[in-house]
């Protein structure tokens, strides 16, 4: 299934993609949140005949594919080819940082660079959505705890991230820096999360081309590792790192500017498109 949320920010309705047709699920669930992402709940939604659901007319805004996200966790420096382009050693363990939930926006909402920013950057990433509580999970069992997958754009202000005293979170948590969606694609539709092509264009120019096969730590390893330290809850999202081609890794560096358009795609997970603006 491809689950989606649509409508005005903060009051999105739940939906389901029936091919290219958006259908309204609000007669069956109030929202797409961690509360409805268990295997049993997803099986119940899967059993609904899509043709029985109302068609959503027009071209509504698409919201983040999960509502009320509990934790937005990000894995840094997790692609071999990205680490090489940055001239950094491969990490011994997954690097974890958090992105503030207030950064989360829909997949096609504007990305607004903070006041004075001149080093905002792009990062196409595979998002993993947790479907049931996970604690002390083995790598063998880790994917059983996944509800589905989505696209995340881990937009990053590099000066805030690297030059201001503190953690990476400062440069990752600016408002609008977490486009998520368009869909939550349930795990049964993704045969192998470690073989998905991915790309990102900026204003029509291809910047990132990669594949999840080059992750240093795969999805199983990430889930297992994090669950040894704290519980992963239904509706939590893990953004699993980015392939090469970020602006900060170019020589000379290239960063976003107002008027740019980012277009992201991951195989089987849809597309995102964001206009870049500058906060006054």
Secondary structure, 3 states (H helix, E strand, C coil): CEEEEECCCCCCEEEEEECCEEEECCCCCCCCCHHHCCHHHHHHHHCCCHHHCCECCCCCCECCCCCCCCCEEEEECCEHHHHHHHCCCCCCCCEEEECCHHHEECCCCCEEECCCCCCEECCEEEEEEECCCECCCCCCCHHHHEEEEEEEEECEEHHHHHCCCCCCHHHHCCCCCEEECCCEEEHHHCCCCCCCEEEEEECCEEEEEEEHHHECCCHHHHHHHHHCCCCECCCCEEEEEECCCCHHHCCCCCCCCCCCEEEEEECCCEEEEEEEEECC
